[in-house]
Amino acid sequence: MNPKVLAPVLGWAFLGLVACDEALEASESESGHQVPLGFPGLRWPEDNPFSPDKAELGRRLFYDVQLSGNGTQSCASCHRQDLAFSDGRKLPVGSTGEKHPRNSPSLTNAGYNATLTWANPLLQSLEHQILIPMFSEEPVELGIVGASVEGVLNRLRKDPVYPDLFAAAFPERRAPIDYPQIVDALATFVRTLVSGNSPFDRFVYGENPAALSPSAQRGLELFFSERLECHHCHGGFNFSEASVHADSVFDAALFHNTGLYDIDGLGSYPAPNTGVHEVTGRPGDMGKFRAPTLRNVAVTGPYMHDGSVETLEAVIRIYEAGGRNVEQGRWAGDGRFNPLKSGFVPGFDLTAEERRDLLSFLESLTDESFLSNPRFSDPFESEP
């Protein structure tokens, strides 16, 4: 496939690529943060602009178990770099051993997400979202509650490294080690987790026809075909329509019911994972979840909001069927006939070879450099 054919579905990409790239370099150089070729600029909050010192502080905090109430877990416990900052589990476990109801999402390109978490349209900034794993009590994640609220700050203030790091990141603050600065530093680091150097990117943005295997190229054509409809929810530079960037003009807070469940024949999903409905209470929002980025998707399983689908091939087969038929158990029901299911999940037929090709294409979205980039890695591993 000629890469330029993808311009209508990739959106930003290839429409004046050179000119856009030059403009991006100019605008991004002002913040000091670079984005990959073919990517639009990130939205940086006016009250939390990028700085290298802030990002480096955020990286250390992200990996530090001192940031949990009982000193046993860090952000990285549920967001591992080698798994594109997911955790490889069906459901994550918090610092007190409590299992969570939803799968840990990948943080790949999280700074481009229009909304955060699986199904909350109200969470639209990383600074707000980060408060949840830090301070939530139902379920407990990092468990900074009660006496540990001050205890965590005392640990960091007594640490021999943090006073200088906070002072460099927040020079305008006389006493910078406090939660607003912790949150801003973490959000800054997470925004730097940008992945755009996969074989697909080298094929499209680098215009290197050898970057994708023939099988992956056939899978690419299938993915962007109207026959499969994949790109309607997973299109654009980030392979998620629920993405925003510095020049966005449209609302991208989009959610879909994909027919994963229908436990009562009326469209119901198992509580507490009822999707946007959990926030709004509107019946029509039952089962609606955000379409995550497919970048690095091959390393981020198990899949879906509840981790209930083990493999990428199993995900494809669900979409082939137009939903999932749960034949037995407490959540039995045929999601293929869910009355609230999105019209973009009608089902389709694939041959065995086409299924392999589609898998090859999805695997081509893996950015190996992102999974091992030392700028994103655990700083404690390199310390004596």
N, C-alpha and C positions, 0 to 999 in steps of 0.2 A: 504493500500500500504506500502511495506517495504520502509522506508525512503531512504535507500541506492540506491534504483532504480532511485532516482532523481538525482544522481550524474552527469550523462551526460548533463542534462539540467540546473542544477544549477551551473555548471562550477566549481568554486572554492570549493564548499561545498562537503564534504564527501570523497574527494580524498586525503587520508592521513590526515584526520581531526585533529587527536591529534598532529601529528608532525607539521602541519601547524599552529595550534593554539599556540603551544609552540614557534614557530619561530615568530609569530605575537606578542606575549606577550613580547618577548625579544626586537624586533625592535620598538614596540610601546612604551615600557617603556622608551626608550631614549628620546622620545618627550614628554612623560608624558600624552599622550592622549590614551585612551583605546577604543577598538572597540568590538562589540558583538562577542560571540562565533560563528564560522563559517564564519566570515567576513574577507576579506583581509584588509590590511592596507590602510589608506588614503594616497593620494599624498599631501605632504605639500611642498609649494614652498620654495626654498632655501632662498629667500629674505623675506619670511614671515613665519618663523617656529612657531610652537605652543608654547604658554606659558599660564598658568592658568590666569595670570594677564591680558594678552591681551584678552583672551576669556571673562573674567568678564567685562572688559571695553566695549567690543563689545556688550555684552548682554545689558548693560545699554543704550548704544547708540541706539541699535535696538528698544528699547521701548520708547525713548525720543522724544517728539514732538518738542523739540528745534532743532532737526535736519532737520526740514522743513523750507522753506523760510518764511512762515507766522506763524510758530509756532503752527500749528493745527494738524499735522499728524506725525506719526512715521512709521518706516518700519513695525512694528507690526499691523498697521492699515489695511494693506492688507495681513498680514501673521500671523494669530491667532494660538496660540499654540493648543487650543482645537480642531481646525480644521486641525491639522497637518501642520500648517503654510501656509494654504490657507485662503480664506476670506469668502467663502460661497455665494458669489455673482456671477451672470452671468458674469458681467464685473466690474472691480474695478473702483474706483473714486479717482482721485488725490486730492492734498491738495487745489487746487483752484476750485474743483467741476467738473473738466473735466473727462468725462467717457473715459476709455481706450478701445482699440479695441480687446484686448486679455484677457482671463481669467487669474487670479492670480494663478500661479502654486504652488503646495505644495513645501516646502523647505525640506521635508523629504529626508535625505541622499544626499542633494545637493552637498556636497563635492565629491561625487562619479560621478557626471554628467560629461560626456565627453564634452558636450557643454551646455551653459546656455541659458535661454529663450526657447521659443517654436520652433524657426526655424532659428537661426542664427549660421551657422557653424563656424563663425569667433570668437565667444565669447567662449573661452575655459578656462577662469579663473574667479573665483569669484571677484578677485580684479578689473578686467576690467568690469565685468557685473554690479557691485555695482555703478559704476560711472553713469550708465544710469538712474536709479530712482532718484539719487541725483540731477543730473544736466540737465536732458533732458527738452526740451521746447516743443516738439511735440511727444507725449503728455506730459503735465506737471504732474509729480508725486510728489516728495518732493519739487520741485520748488526752488532749490537753484540756483537762477539766479540773475544777476544784483547786486544791493546793498546788497542783502541777502547773497551773497557769503562771504563777510567779516562779515556781521551781525551774521550769524550762529556761526562763530568762536569766535566772541566777547561774545556771550551768554555763550558758553562753557568755555571760559577763565575766565569769571566772576562767573561761578557756583562754589559754595563752595566745591563740591565733585570732580569735574573732574580734577583739577590740580594734585592731589595726584594719581588718577587712571591712568592718562596718564604717570606720572613720573614712576610709578611702571611697567607699560606695556612697556614703551620705555625708559629705564634708560640711554641709550646711547645718547639720544637727549637732548640738553640743553633747547629747547623750543618745547616740543613734541605735543602741541595742534595745529595740522594742518591737512589738508585733507589727505595727504598720510597715516598718522597714524590712522585717522578715518576709512579710507577704509580698512587698514590692520586689525584693531580690529574687524570691522564688518565681514570681510571675515573669520577671525579666529572663531568667534562665530558661524557663519553659518556652518562652517565645523564640529563643535561639535554636530550638530543636527542629530545625528545618531540614527536610529530606527531599532532595531533587537530583540525585546522581545515580539513578537506576539504569539498567539496560534500556528500558523504555525511553528515559530522558535522553540518553545518548543517541537513540534512534531518531527521536522526534526533534529535540532542540539542538542536538549536535549534528543532525542530518547524517548519521552514520548508519547506512543500510545493513552493515554487518553486526550491529549491536544486538539485534533480535534474531533468534533462530527462525527458520521458515514456519515451524509450528507456532511459535509465539506471534508471528506476523498474521498467521491465519486466525489465531485467537483474538488478536486486536481487531480484525475486521468483524468477527462475530460480536465482540463486546460492543462495538459502536454501531451495530446494525439495528434497524428498526424491528427486526425479527426477535431479538432478545430483549431489547429495551433497557439494557443495563445502564447506559450512559445517562438516562433521564434522571436517575437518582445519584449516580456515581460519575458524573461528568466533570468538566472543567480541569484546571491545572492540578487541583488537589484530589481529584476523583471522589468528590463529594459536592453535591449541589448546595449543601449547608455550609458554605464557605464564604468568607468576606476578606477584603483586602483594602489597601489604602485608598483605592479609587472606586470602591463599591457604591452603587447607587440603588440597588434593589435589596429588599428584605430577603435574607437567606435563612430565616428561622423556620426551616422546613422539616416536617416529620411525616413518617409513613407507617401504615399498618401493612405488613408483608405476609399476613396469613400464617403466622407461626403457630397460633392457637385459635381455638373457638370452643371453649369448654361448656357453653350452654346453648349453642346453636344460634345465639344472638350476637356473637362477636366478642364475648368476654375473654380476657386474658387473666392468668393467675395473679392474685394479689400477693405481694404489694407491687408487682411489676406490671402495672396497667398502662404504662406509657405516659404521654402528656395528660391523659385523663386523671392521673394521680394528682396533678397540680391544678388543673382547671375544673375537674368534676363534670366536664361536658361529655355526654354519652358518645358523641362522634369522635372524641379524641382517644377512645379506648384502643389500646394496642399500637399507638403511634410512637415511633422512636426515630431518632436522628440517624440519617444514613452516614456512617463513619467513612473516613477516607479509606481507600483501598491501597494506598501506598504502604508497602511492607506487609501487606495482608497475609502473605504466606508464612510469616513468623509470629502472628498474633493470635493464633487459636488458643483455646476453643472459642467459638464464634457466637454471635447474637448477644443481645442484652443480658441474657442469663447464662451464657456459656453452655447452652444446651446442645450445641451442634459441634461435634468433635473435629471434623476435618473440613478443608476447603471444598473437596469433592462433594461431601454431604450437603454443604451450603448450595452448591450448584444444582444438585439434584432436587432440593426443595424448590428452588426457583423454576426449574424445569417443570415440576409438578404444579406450579402455581400456588404453592403453600405447603404446609405440612399436615399430614394426617397422623395425629397421635392416637394410636389404636387402643391403648389400654392405660390404666393407672388413673390417678386422681385428676390429671389434666387431659384426659381423653377428649377428643373432638377433632373434627376435620376442618383445619384452617383453610383448606383450598376453597371452601364455600363460606368463609367468613364474610358476612355482609358488609363489613367495614373495610375490607381489604382494598389496597390501592389498585387502581386500574393499570399501573405499571407492572403488576405481577400476574399476568394472565396465564403464564405457563408457555412452554415451547418444547420442541423436540430436538434432541441432539443425538448424533451418532457417537459411538465410542471414540472415534478419532476427533470429532469436533469437541467433545468434552475434554480430551487430553490437550487439544490446542488452546482451549479457553483457560485451562489450568496453567499451561505454559505462559500464556500472556500475563495472568495474575502473578505468577512467580517472577516475571520480568519487572515487576514493580518493586522488587526488593533492592534496597540501596545498601549494599554491604559496607560502604564507607560510613554511612550513618550509624550502623550497628557497632562500629568500632572507633568512631572519631574520638580522639583523646580530649577534645574540647567539651565533650559531653560525658566523659567517663568519671569514675569514682576517684576523687582526689586522695582519699585515704589509702588507696592501694599502692600509691607511689611514695607514701611517707614511711619512714622507719618505725 
